[in-house]
Structures are given as C-alpha cells and as structure tokens.
Amino acid sequence: MIAVAALSAALATGMSASLAQASSTPAVAKAPSCAGFHATKGVTAKTIRIGNSSDLTGPIPGIYTAAQQATAAYVAYFNSSKRICGRKLVLDKYDSQTETSADKTSYAAICKADFAAVGSVSAFDDGGAATAQRCGLPDLRAVSSTAARMACPTCFSADAVAANEFPNSVADYFLAHEHAATQKAGYLYLNAPAASEGALRDIRGEKARGMKFLYTSSFDIAEFNYGPYVQQLKAKGVEWLQVRGSVQSAVGIAQSMQAADFHPKVFLVDSSAYDASFLSAGGSAVEGAIAYINFLPLNTNQSELNLYKKWLTKVSPGAQPTVAGLYAWSAAKLFTTEAVALGGKLTRTSLVAEIKGVHQWTGGGLHAAMDVGGKHTSPCVRFLAVKNGAWAPYGGTGYRCAGVTQGK
C-alpha cells in the first residue's frame, strides 16, 4: 500500500510512464493456468454469476439505475469475446430500493446465489455491509456510501473513499480564488447516510482548511419545498453554498434560489449533479453552478469511456452515461482483471486478497488513480461549471491534487 501523501505527490507531478501503462492495462491480460479451477458458490462449469444491487426504486425512482445498466453493459462486452477460465459471466440484478433493509435482503440473496457482487450503489448501503462480511463475499462496488460499508473488509469501491478523509483541493481552490465568500459559507445536504456522512466530512475538512460556515442544514429525502432553507441562507448572508444530495434536490434548491433572488458567489454541487438531467431540468436556475469530480468529463473522447458508452447503448438503448455508471463499469473491469489473473486459484478469499493489493486503479483512464485496496480517498479533483446551458471546464482542465485532510 502506498501512503496517501505519496499518492498525492505522484499524481500532482504526473504519474510515471510505467505507472500510466500499468493503470491502463487492458481488462483481460494473458491468463495464467486454469488448472485447479472448480465449481463453488455461484460458479458452474460454464458460468460465473455476479450480483448487482443498486437503488432502482424508492422516494427518488431510478437514482442509481445507471450503475446496474453499466454493469450489464460491461458483462455483455466481456462475454462478447472473453471468458474467465472458459466461463461466461451471468449478472443477477437486485433492487436495494433506497432502503437499509432492502440492501440487507439483496446481499443475503447475493451471498447464496453469486460468486461476487459487482458495481453496486445504494444510498443506504450500510444495510448489507455485515451480511457481505459474514459470507466472505467480494463486494466490488462502484462507490461505498457509508462508513459501515467502507469498514467491511470484503467490500471495496472503484471510487475509493475513506470515511475520515477529505480532498484538500476543493476548499483550497476557493480559499485562493473566492476567499471572502468562503468565510460566509453554507451547506445543505440530504438526510440519508450516503449524503449526510459525506457532507459532515466535507464540512469538517473545509473548516480545517480555513473556511467558515454561517448555516448548515439537512433536508428530508421526500422534501420538495426548499424555500425555507433558501430564506435562511439569504438571511444569514451566505455567499458560498455547497449542496450534496440527488440531482433532483440540487435542481430544486437552485430553482428555489432563483425564485428568492438569492445568488451566492459560489454554488457548488457534488459529482452526483453532474448529469444531463441537471441541465435539462434546472435550465437557467443552474447556470453558473460548479461541480467537482474525480473522473473524466463524460463528453471526453477517450477509448475506455467510448467503450462504456457504446455497450451502454447496446444493452440499454437511450440510457445516458453517468458518474455512477462510469464507476460501475470500472468496478466490473477490475473484477474481470483480477479474476482472469488468478485463473485456477480464483476463490472468494483469493479475490479479496488480490483486490487489497490494488492501489493505483484508473479503470483504463476513466478516473483519477484510486487506492481501491487501501480504501483511501483520492486527493485529486477537477472542476466543471454550467456555462450557456452546458458543462465546461472551470479553473483549468486537469486534476488538482493537494493531499487529503484526515479527521475523526
């Protein structure tokens, strides 16, 4: 495992040619011997079953459908020309229903039927964490949302994150360029584990870097009237506002701000709002909004990103690429990379052990290098802003890497 500080330095100065080559290795390299491979949980002579449990229904329908679509797209791509010791992948689909209990139920079913879980995303992923751990299930997620899931020793995420680590580049950029506004900050966040834990982590990190908050508040997952929150922000003189939640809530808050004639100097949203529906639904209300991301902009002409888009269209016609989908594709790519490399030694236990050794994963260049095995937050972000109704680079086109702040 490399230290987070070392990772920051390496990324900030540019990865070496050998690291870049290793990070973009094709999903399936030359396979070792398959001698000794035998049927086990979720494995037959012809297939390897994997499960994906994502939020498809609930208060915000389809919130993470894109993760399951992307996983299905990768399975179709892989099966079109590749095998793991002669076996095709079969994807079993589950709905975690934006509920803790449903996530737990899904993972109980995956433990019984599937070899591993791949590409899952749930706002309440604490539910299945203990279940996955008890059955020794390799759970290679698109992203882990809660501290409970991050602590699960058999659970990992392509978008690696630690419950107590905050990327400094977010606060540092605005402290340098909008310092006065950062001293009058506000934060609104969805009252669900995935958003609330991240928001509180953000606030701690941003305070540690030198920002000052005048107003912070959570809002309920079924909340549709954001006017009272906006009035509080306006009354307290907030000039720098950050929002963490769903696309729908970010749009609703932006529209309430427009209706109240409240225009902070900075309106910052997290990567979940980097979505086509944010622009189409938000219209003029989201003009000027800034998003921070740690992956390639989705309109980039890049080979792996183009492959994801191509197979997404084949499997789910009309579906649009999203951040959840991008990381689900990356998770599936990592699963097949490690499974093929293990060959006849592939077991649940050996797969978990191999993933623990993955510290510089880019998903073929889709995102910043991730310490998947060490479960450390990436220190690198880039900014995009809504300009004339479209996302455009903000503050430069590359990643900014300034280490992480560690907190309790």
C-alpha positions in Angstrom: 0.0 0.0 0.0 1.3 3.4 -0.8 0.7 6.3 1.6 -1.9 8.9 0.8 0.7 11.6 0.9 2.9 9.7 -1.6 -0.1 9.2 -3.9 -0.9 12.9 -3.8 2.7 13.8 -4.7 2.8 11.2 -7.5 -0.5 12.4 -9.0 0.3 16.1 -8.6 3.6 15.8 -10.5 2.3 13.3 -13.1 2.4 9.6 -13.0 5.5 7.9 -14.4 5.2 6.2 -17.8 5.3 2.8 -16.3 2.5 3.6 -13.8 0.4 5.1 -16.6 0.9 2.0 -18.6 0.0 -0.3 -15.7 -3.1 1.7 -14.9 -4.4 1.4 -18.4 -3.7 -2.3 -18.9 -6.5 -4.0 -20.9 -9.2 -5.6 -18.8 -8.0 -9.1 -19.6 -4.3 -9.8 -19.8 -2.8 -13.2 -20.7 -4.4 -15.7 -18.4 -2.4 -18.0 -16.1 -3.2 -21.7 -15.8 -6.8 -22.6 -15.1 -5.7 -25.9 -13.5 -7.5 -26.5 -10.3 -10.5 -24.2 -11.0 -13.6 -25.8 -9.6 -17.2 -25.1 -9.1 -18.1 -23.1 -6.0 -20.7 -20.7 -4.8 -22.1 -19.0 -8.0 -19.7 -20.9 -10.3 -20.5 -23.8 -12.6 -18.6 -25.4 -15.4 -19.9 -22.8 -17.8 -20.8 -19.6 -15.9 -19.8 -17.3 -13.1 -22.7 -15.5 -11.5 -22.2 -12.0 -10.1 -24.8 -9.8 -8.5 -25.5 -6.1 -8.6 -27.8 -4.4 -6.0 -28.5 -0.8 -6.7 -31.3 1.7 -5.8 -33.8 1.3 -8.7 -37.0 2.3 -6.7 -37.8 4.4 -3.7 -38.5 8.0 -2.9 -36.3 9.0 -5.9 -37.0 6.4 -8.5 -34.1 5.3 -10.6 -31.5 7.1 -8.6 -28.8 4.5 -9.3 -30.3 2.5 -12.1 -27.3 3.7 -14.2 -24.9 1.6 -12.1 -26.8 -1.6 -12.9 -27.1 -0.6 -16.5 -23.3 -0.1 -16.8 -22.6 -3.4 -15.0 -24.9 -5.2 -17.5 -23.1 -3.3 -20.4 -19.7 -4.5 -19.2 -20.9 -8.1 -18.8 -22.2 -8.0 -22.4 -18.9 -6.5 -23.6 -16.8 -9.1 -21.7 -18.9 -12.1 -22.8 -18.7 -11.0 -26.5 -15.1 -12.1 -26.8 -13.7 -13.2 -23.4 -14.0 -15.8 -20.7 -12.8 -16.5 -17.2 -11.3 -20.0 -17.4 -13.8 -20.8 -20.1 -16.8 -19.4 -18.2 -19.2 -16.6 -19.2 -20.4 -14.0 -16.7 -24.1 -14.0 -15.7 -25.5 -10.9 -14.0 -28.2 -11.2 -11.3 -30.0 -7.9 -10.7 -31.3 -6.8 -7.4 -33.1 -3.6 -6.2 -31.9 -2.1 -2.9 -34.9 0.2 -3.0 -33.2 3.1 -1.3 -33.6 1.3 2.0 -31.3 -0.2 4.6 -33.4 -3.3 5.0 -33.7 -3.9 1.2 -29.9 -3.6 0.8 -29.5 -6.2 3.5 -32.0 -8.5 1.8 -30.3 -8.2 -1.5 -27.0 -9.1 -0.1 -28.4 -12.1 1.7 -29.6 -13.3 -1.8 -26.3 -12.5 -3.5 -24.3 -14.4 -0.8 -26.4 -17.5 -1.6 -26.5 -17.2 -5.4 -23.5 -15.3 -6.6 -19.7 -15.6 -6.5 -19.3 -11.8 -6.0 -21.1 -8.5 -6.1 -20.0 -6.0 -8.7 -20.8 -2.4 -9.5 -23.5 -1.8 -6.8 -24.5 1.6 -5.5 -27.0 2.4 -2.7 -27.7 5.5 -0.6 -28.3 3.1 2.3 -25.5 0.6 1.8 -24.9 0.1 5.5 -27.7 -2.5 5.4 -25.8 -5.2 3.6 -22.3 -4.5 4.9 -22.3 -7.1 7.8 -24.1 -9.6 5.5 -21.3 -9.3 2.9 -18.6 -9.6 5.5 -20.2 -12.7 7.2 -20.3 -14.7 4.0 -16.9 -13.6 2.8 -18.5 -12.0 -0.3 -16.1 -10.0 -2.6 -18.2 -6.8 -3.0 -16.5 -4.6 -5.6 -18.8 -1.6 -5.7 -19.0 1.5 -7.9 -18.8 3.5 -4.7 -19.2 2.8 -1.0 -21.6 5.4 0.5 -21.5 4.8 4.3 -18.8 4.3 6.9 -20.3 0.9 7.7 -19.7 -0.3 4.1 -16.2 1.2 4.0 -15.3 -0.7 7.1 -16.5 -4.1 5.7 -13.2 -6.0 5.0 -14.5 -7.7 1.9 -16.1 -4.6 0.4 -14.2 -2.2 -1.9 -15.2 0.6 -4.3 -13.8 1.7 -7.6 -14.4 5.3 -6.4 -12.3 4.8 -3.4 -13.2 6.8 -0.3 -12.3 6.8 3.4 -14.9 8.0 5.9 -12.4 10.3 7.6 -10.6 11.8 4.6 -11.4 15.0 2.6 -9.6 16.1 -0.6 -8.0 19.4 0.2 -8.2 20.7 -3.4 -11.9 21.5 -3.1 -11.5 24.0 -0.3 -8.1 25.2 -1.3 -9.1 26.3 -4.7 -11.9 28.6 -3.4 -9.9 29.8 -0.5 -7.4 31.1 -3.1 -9.9 32.5 -5.6 -13.0 33.4 -3.6 -11.7 33.8 -0.1 -14.2 36.4 1.1 -17.1 34.1 0.0 -15.5 31.1 1.8 -15.8 33.0 5.1 -19.6 33.1 4.6 -20.3 29.5 3.7 -23.4 27.4 3.8 -24.2 23.7 3.3 -27.4 21.9 2.5 -27.5 18.1 2.4 -29.8 15.2 2.0 -30.7 13.4 5.3 -29.6 10.0 4.1 -26.4 8.2 5.1 -24.7 8.5 1.7 -25.2 12.2 1.6 -25.1 13.2 5.3 -21.9 11.3 6.1 -20.2 12.9 3.1 -21.5 16.3 4.0 -20.3 16.2 7.5 -16.9 15.0 6.3 -16.8 17.9 3.8 -17.7 20.5 6.5 -15.0 19.2 8.8 -12.4 19.2 6.1 -13.4 22.7 4.8 -13.3 24.2 8.3 -9.9 22.6 8.8 -8.6 24.3 5.6 -9.9 27.7 6.8 -13.5 28.1 5.7 -16.2 29.5 8.0 -19.9 28.4 7.9 -22.8 30.6 8.7 -25.5 28.0 8.1 -25.7 24.2 7.6 -28.8 22.0 7.4 -30.1 18.7 6.3 -33.3 18.1 4.4 -35.5 15.0 4.2 -35.4 12.6 1.2 -39.0 13.4 0.4 -38.6 17.2 0.8 -39.7 19.2 -2.2 -40.1 22.7 -0.6 -36.6 24.2 -0.3 -37.8 27.7 0.1 -37.4 27.9 3.9 -33.8 26.7 3.7 -33.0 29.3 1.0 -34.5 32.0 3.1 -32.2 31.1 6.0 -29.2 31.1 3.6 -30.2 34.6 2.3 -31.0 36.0 5.8 -27.6 34.9 7.1 -25.7 36.4 4.2 -24.3 33.1 2.8 -22.1 33.7 -0.3 -20.6 30.2 -0.8 -23.1 27.4 -0.9 -22.4 23.7 -1.2 -25.2 21.1 -1.8 -24.9 17.3 -1.5 -27.8 15.1 -2.5 -29.6 13.9 -5.6 -29.9 15.6 -8.9 -33.5 16.3 -8.2 -32.7 18.0 -4.9 -29.9 20.1 -6.4 -32.2 21.3 -9.1 -35.0 22.0 -6.6 -32.6 24.1 -4.4 -31.3 26.0 -7.5 -34.9 26.8 -8.6 -35.8 28.0 -5.1 -32.7 30.2 -5.0 -33.7 31.7 -8.3 -37.3 32.3 -7.1 -36.0 34.1 -4.0 -33.5 36.2 -5.9 -30.7 34.6 -3.9 -27.4 34.4 -5.9 -24.3 33.3 -3.9 -21.0 33.9 -5.5 -20.3 30.2 -5.5 -22.9 27.4 -5.9 -21.1 24.1 -5.5 -22.6 20.7 -6.2 -21.1 17.2 -5.8 -20.5 14.8 -8.7 -23.9 13.3 -8.5 -25.3 16.5 -10.0 -23.0 16.2 -13.0 -25.8 14.7 -15.1 -27.7 15.7 -18.2 -30.9 15.9 -16.3 -29.4 18.6 -14.0 -29.1 20.8 -17.1 -32.4 19.9 -18.7 -34.5 20.2 -15.5 -32.6 23.1 -14.0 -32.5 25.4 -17.0 -31.4 29.0 -16.2 -31.6 28.3 -12.5 -28.4 26.1 -12.6 -26.4 28.5 -14.8 -23.1 29.1 -13.1 -23.3 26.0 -10.8 -19.9 24.4 -10.2 -19.3 20.6 -9.8 -16.2 18.9 -8.6 -15.4 15.5 -10.0 -12.5 13.0 -9.9 -13.2 11.4 -13.3 -13.1 12.3 -17.0 -15.9 14.6 -18.2 -18.4 12.4 -19.9 -18.1 14.1 -23.2 -14.4 13.3 -23.4 -13.2 11.3 -26.5 -11.3 8.6 -24.7 -11.1 4.9 -25.6 -12.4 3.3 -22.4 -15.1 6.0 -22.0 -16.2 5.4 -25.6 -16.3 1.6 -24.9 -18.6 2.2 -21.9 -20.9 4.4 -24.0 -21.0 2.0 -26.9 -22.0 -1.0 -24.8 -24.4 1.0 -22.7 -26.3 1.9 -25.8 -26.4 -1.7 -26.9 -27.7 -3.0 -23.7 -29.9 -0.1 -22.6 -30.9 1.9 -25.6 -31.5 5.6 -24.8 -29.6 5.4 -21.4 -27.1 8.1 -20.7 -23.6 7.8 -19.2 -23.4 8.9 -15.6 -20.8 9.1 -12.8 -22.4 6.0 -11.1 -22.3 4.2 -14.4 -18.7 5.1 -15.1 -17.6 3.8 -11.7 -19.7 0.6 -12.1 -18.0 -0.1 -15.4 -14.7 0.5 -13.7 -15.6 -1.9 -10.9 -16.6 -4.6 -13.4 -13.4 -4.1 -15.3 -11.4 -4.5 -12.1 -13.3 -7.7 -11.2 -12.5 -9.4 -14.5 -8.9 -8.2 -14.5 -8.3 -9.8 -11.1 -10.4 -12.9 -11.7 -8.7 -13.7 -15.0 -5.2 -13.1 -13.5 -6.0 -15.6 -10.7 -7.0 -18.3 -13.1 -7.4 -21.7 -11.3 -6.7 -20.0 -8.0 -9.8 -17.9 -8.1 -11.9 -18.1 -5.0 -13.8 -15.6 -2.9 -10.9 -15.4 -0.5 -8.2 -15.1 -3.1 -10.1 -12.4 -5.0 -10.5 -10.3 -1.8 -6.7 -10.7 -1.2 -5.8 -9.6 -4.7 -8.1 -6.5 -4.5 -6.4 -5.4 -1.3 -3.2 -5.1 -3.3 -4.7 -2.7 -5.9 -3.6 0.9 -5.2 -3.4 2.8 -8.5 -6.6 1.8 -10.4 -7.8 4.2 -13.1 -10.3 1.9 -14.8 -8.4 2.3 -18.1 -8.0 6.0 -17.7 -11.7 6.7 -16.7 -10.8 8.4 -13.4 -8.1 9.6 -11.1 -5.9 6.8 -9.7 -7.7 5.1 -6.8 -6.3 3.3 -3.8 -9.1 0.7 -4.0 -7.3 -1.9 -1.8 -6.2 0.7 0.8 -9.6 2.4 0.8 -8.1 5.9 0.7 -9.9 9.0 -0.7 -8.3 10.3 -3.9 -6.6 13.7 -3.4 -7.5 14.7 -6.9 -10.4 16.7 -8.2 -11.3 18.8 -11.3 -14.0 21.4 -11.6 -16.7 21.9 -14.2 -19.2 24.8 -14.4 -22.5 25.3 -16.2 -21.9 27.8 -18.9 -24.6 28.7 -21.5 -26.5 25.6 -20.5 -23.6 23.1 -20.8 -20.8 21.8 -18.6 -17.4 23.4 -19.3 -14.0 23.2 -17.6 -13.6 25.6 -14.7 -10.3 26.7 -13.2 -8.3 24.6 -15.7 -8.8 21.3 -17.5 -6.7 18.9 -15.4 -6.8 17.3 -11.9 -5.8 19.4 -8.9 -4.1 17.2 -6.3 -3.4 18.8 -2.9 -3.5 15.8 -0.5 -6.2 15.0 2.0 -7.3 16.2 5.4 -7.8 13.4 7.9 -10.4 13.8 10.6 -12.3 11.8 13.2 
